[in-house]
Amino acid sequence: MYGLIGKKIKMTQMFNNNGHLVPVTLVSAGPCTVSQIKTSDNDGYNAVQLAFGTKSLRRTNKPMQGHLNKANLKSASIIAEFKSLDDFDYQIGQQFDSSIFNIGEVINIKSISKGKGFAGVIKRHNFNRSDATHGNKHTERAPGSIGQSSDPSRVFKGMRMAGRKGSDYVTVKNLVIMDIDRDNNVLYIKGAIPGSNNSTIYILKK
């Protein structure tokens, strides 16, 4: 497998082999069940659909229940597709967990970052403050000019301004797996990853 669906548990710290204290993030990696196998002949591309977690049957519609029943599942909280290996024989209902990862392996993590609400340009785009003196009156955190008056008489697309910050998909690359709890399918990943505790993450192999 090229990756798994998981859940961020919390952050803590541990000692590495050199005796240095390093921050780590605990991640629940699977188990994920193969709910569908997509091929280039039927779907136009090769991929493996994985189902992770459970949720109430009242929140699972009948078409989805019928789809998951093929993999002997009643419900799933998250369904996602991953690139499939060409030389591997996937089976509907097959499960993958932390056993596909190794200690010291470098991975990528994709998840939704924490939402910060409406933020100004200093917090959102790391703008500098204006002078607090020399005629400046209470506009130290203002963005300043955003365009020209006569030509071209408009604001260009992509202008960095105040707005919603966070709640976007963020990928953090080159994270190292420090340790693995095989019994509980927990990965100890060096450093921080986006999102709050109990948020869904996507663990991607390099």
N, C-alpha and C positions, 0 to 999 in steps of 0.2 A: 504493500500500500504506500501511496505517496503522502498520506496524511490521515488524521483522525479528527473527529469532533470531540471537544472536551469542555470542561468547566473550570473557571478560575476559583480556587478555594480561598487562599489568603497569601500574604507575604510573611516570611520569617527569615532566619539566618542560620548558617551552618559553617563548619570549618572544612576547608579543603585539605588536600593531601599535604600542603606545605604549612598547615597550621594557621592559615589566614582566615579571618572571619569574612564571609561574603554574603550578600543579600540574595535570597532565592524566593521564587514564587512557586507555590504548590498548585499543581494543575491535575485535575482528574481527567485522565486520557481514556475515554471509552468506558465500557465496551460499546462498540458500534456494530450494528448488524447490517449486512448487505440486503437492501430492500429492492434493488433493481440493477440489472447489468445492461448498459447501453453499448451498442455496437455500431460500427460504421455502416453496416448493411441495413439495419433497421432504423437507426436514429441519425445517421450521418456523421457520428463521431464516437469514439471509445471513451467510456467513463464508468465509474462505479458509484451508485447512489447508496449512501450510508444513512441509517436512522439511529438517533441517539436519544436516550431519556424516555420518559413516559409523561402522559398527561391524562386528564379526565376524558372518559369516552364521550361525555356530553359535549366536549369541545373538539371532537374528531368527527368530521362528517362521514357519511356512508361511503362515498367513493374512496376516501383515504383509508377507511377501515378495510375495504376490500383490497386495496393496494397493499396494505401492510400484512393482511392475512396470508399472502403468498409467502412471506418470510416468517410466519408464525408469530407475528407481533399484533398486539391489540391497539397500540397507540405509539406515538413518538413525538417528542417535543421539538426536535430539530431534524430536518432532512437536508442533506447537502451532497453535492457531487464532487468526486475527486478523480484525477487522472488515473487510469488503470495501467497496470503492468502488462506488456504484450505477452510475456511468457508465463503468466500465472493463470491458473484455472479457477476463476471465481464461481461461487455457488450461492444461490439465493438462500438467505438465512445464515450464512457464514458470519462469524464474529471475529472482530479484530480489537485488540486492547494494547496495553503498554508494552507487550512483548515484541512489537515491531520496532521499538526504539532501543538504543544502547547508551550506556553511560559514556559521556564525552562527545556524543553526537551533536552536530550543529543543526539547528532547526530554525524555521520562521514561524511567528505567531501572528495571526490575523484576528482582530476582534473590534468591537465598537468601543470607542473611547468614552470616557465619562462626559456627560453633558454639563456645560458651564453656564448655560443660559445666554442672555444678551450681554455682550461684552464690548467695551470700547477698543479703540485701536491700539492702546498701550498693552492691554492684556491679551488681545486677540492676535496682534501682528508684531508685538515687541517694538512699537514706536518709542521714540525718545520724548521726554517731556519738553515743553517750551520753557523759555525763561520765566521766572516768577516775578521779575522786576522789569524796569525800563519800559514802562507803559503797558505791560501786559496785565489785563484785568480778568482774573478768574478763568483763563482759558489754557491753563498749563497742560491739560490732558486732551485738548482739542486736536483733531487731525490736521488742521491747517487747510490750505488751498487744495481743491480736488480737480481743478481744470483751468481753462483760460476763458476770458470774457468774450472777445470778439471772434477769435478763430482758434479751434474749430467749433466753439460755442456748444460743447457737449462734454459729458463725462465719459471717458473711455471704459469699455467693458473690462472687468477684472480689477477695477480700482479697489485698493485695500481700504475698507471702511469698517465701521462698527457693525456688529451683527451677531448671529448665533454662533457660539463657540462650542466645539465638541460634538459628541453623538455622531461621529463619522467613522467609517471603517479605516483602521490604521494597521499597517503591517510592520512589525519589528523584526529585523533580520539578524541572523548570525547569533542566536542565543544558544548557550551551551547547556546540555543536560548534566547536572552535577550528580544526581542520584535518582534511583528508581525504586519505588515500593511496589514490587510485582504483585503482592497479595491484594493490595487495595487499588492498583492501577493509578498510582500517583507519581507524577514526574516532578522532580526538584529542578527548576529551571533558573539559571543564574540571571539576576537582574529583574527588572520590572516589566510587566506586560500591560497593554491598554485594558481598560474596562474596570468595573467594580467587582467585588466579590460575588460569586455565584453567576457571573455573566458567561455567556457562551463564547467559546474561542475555537479557532481552527488551527490545528497543529500541522504544519506543512514540512515535509522532508526536503532537504536541499537537493 
